[in-house]
Amino acid sequence: HKKDDGLIAQLLHDDSHATALSDDELISNTILLLNAGHEATVHQLGNAVYTLLLTYPLSRRNELISLLANDRTANAVVTECLRFCAPLHLFTRFAQSDITLEANVKVHRGEQIGLLLAAANRCPAKFRNPNTFDPMREDTAHLSLGAGLHFCLGAQLARLELLVALQVLFDRLPGLELASKPQYQDAWHFHGLVELPLRW
């Protein structure tokens, strides 16, 4: 590979003392890029296709194809897929100060907190019928791509990848259906399928 071939190569070969990363920072950033850029994308696509096949069986497939044919409603499908079947269910953070949560739960500075994004995305106080896949819902704000300082840097790319993949897949294979029930992988941080057996 050439010295400037790709982002990771650029990070590895950065000779500037002002911006060069330590070995630990290089490893952490490479793992982050792999998880965010590949693992999350693969699992989001698999989860989305599985959800859409369950929600829109062949008897309702024309409804899905119509939704995906229109830019506004296709983007609504993508947003609902991100909320309903996100690939990342849990993030951890460290408390920057002592805080008291609901029910008088105390978290001390430096303690690790598990943020259950999937639970937040299905919260009945926030979403009407949270366990129903509904691309036309009005309450669309979700936490699947993070928030604030930790909002996903690749959010627009992730949305575009999912949009194009779903549009092309169901345009070319409108008769797509499950060949058998898939199995989810046993992982605490990623929610994704081991495989998605399909037929058409």
N, C-alpha and C positions, 0 to 999 in steps of 0.2 A: 504494500500500500504506500501511496505517496504520503508525505508528512502531513499534508493538510486534508486528508481523506476523512471526512465526517467529523461530527462533534466530539466523539470520544477520542479520536486520534488528535484532534486539536487540543483537547484538555491534557492528553498525555505528553504532547510535544511543546507545550507552552513554555517558552524560555524566559518569559518576563517574570521577574521576581515579584512585581506588584500584583500580578494576577495568578501566578502559579499555585496549584492546589497541593496540599500535602498528600502523602500516599493514602492516609485514612479518608481524606476528603474525596480523592479520586475514586476509591472503592465505593464509598457511600453514594456518590453521584452516579456512578455507573450502575449500581444496583437500583437506584431510584429510576433511572432512565429505562432500564430493562423492565421493571415492574410497571411503571406508568405507561411506557410506550408500547410494550408488547403484551404483558400478562393482562393488564386491565382491558386493553383493546380486544384481545381474543375472548376473554370471558364476557365482556359486555355484548359482543356480537352473538356469541352462543346463547347467552341468557335472553337476549332480545328475540332471536329467532324462535327459541323454545316458547317464550311467552306469547309471541304473535301466533304461532301455530296452535297453541291451546285456546287463545282468545278468538281467533278467526279460523275455525276449521273450514274444510272445503265448502261447507254449506254457507259460510259467511265470507269466503275469500274475496269475492268481488268488492266487498266493503273495504277490506284492507288495501286492495289494489287501487281503489279510488282515493283513499286517504294518502297513499304514497305517491300518487300521480300529481297531486297539488302541492306546491311548495309550502304553503302555510300549514296545511294539515299534516304533511310529511314531517315537518319540523316539530309539530305537536306530538306525533308518534315517537320521534326521537327523544323529546323531553320526557314523555311518560315512561319510555323504556329506561331512561337514566334514573328516574325516581323509583319505578316499580321493581326493577331487577338489576340493580347496580352490582358491579363486580367487587367493589370494596365495601365491606360491611363494618369494618372497625379501623379506627385510627387511634393511636395513643399520643398523648401530649403530657408535658410536665407542667404542673401548676407554677406560675411565676410569682404567686403570692398566696397567702392564706385566704381561702374563700369558704363560704358556707352556701351549700346548695339547698334545694328543696328538702323538706323533711329534716331540716337541721343537720344535714350530712356535712361534716367538716373535711376539707381537703387542705393539707398543709403544703406550704411552699416546697417545691422539689418532688412532691409525690406524683406518681404516674397516674393518669386518668385514661380510661378507655372510653372513646366516643363511639357510640353505636349508631352509625349513620343510617343503617337499614331501618332501625327502630324509629329514628327521627323522620325518615321518609315515609313511614307508615303510621305516623302519629295521628290518632283520631281527633285530637284537639286542633290539628293543623289542616288535615285533609278530610274532606267528605268521602265516605266509603273508601278508606285508604287501601284496603286489600282488593279493590277492583281495578283492573287495568282500564283506564278511561282517558284516551288521548285528547278528548274535548273538555277535560276538566278545567275549571277556572283557576284553581289553586295549584299552580305549577312550580312554585319555588321548592327546590330540593337541595340536599347537601352532598349529592353524589360526586360533585366536582370540587368539594371543599368550600371554603369561605374565607374572606379576608386575606390576610397575609399568606395563607396556605391554599388559596384558590388555585386550581389546576392550571399550570402554564400552558398546557396543550388542550384546553377545553374546547376551543373552536375547531381544532383539528379532530379531536375525538368525536364531536358532534357531526362534522362533515364526513368522517370515515363511516360512522354508523348510518347516516342518511344515505350515502351513495351505495353502501353495501346492501342495505335493505331494499332500496329502490331497484337495483339491478337484479338482486336475487329473486324477488317476487315478480318482477317483470319477465325474467327469462324462465322461471320455474313456478308458474302460478299454481300448479298442482302439487307442490311440495307438501309432504306430510311426514309425521313421525313414523319411523319403522318400528321403534320400540321405545319404552320409557328410558330416558337417559339417567345417568347416575351423576350426582354432584361429587366433586372432589372433597376430600376430607382435609380442609385447610381452614385455619382460624381467621385469616385476614382476607383471603380471596373467596368470593362466592362464584364458582364457575363449574362447568361441566367437565367430566372426564372425557366424554365424547357425546355427540349428538347424532344418533342414527336416523337417517332420513331416507325417503324414497320419493320418486316422482314419476 
